[in-house]
Amino acid sequence: MKYRVIKDIQDGWEGSAKVGDVLTRAWWQGGPTLMNGKIAICDSDSPYALTHCEEIEEDNHGTD
């Protein structure tokens, strides 16, 4: 899954993310975390993730 930042995240776990950045979800420190490259930003169920990011719809290229 990928997420687009819609509001800057200034104080993430290891760094920040700016509007337009695309974050990926990975397992980090025991839980699912949004990552900016290899930098942990926030837990995927945190208020930051819920209010500062939006999930990017993935195109399945016609496969259902």
Secondary structure, DSSP 4 states (H G I P E B T S, - for coil): -EEEESS-B-S-SS--B-TT-EEEEEEETTEEEEEETTEEEEETTSHHHHHHEEEPPPP-TT--
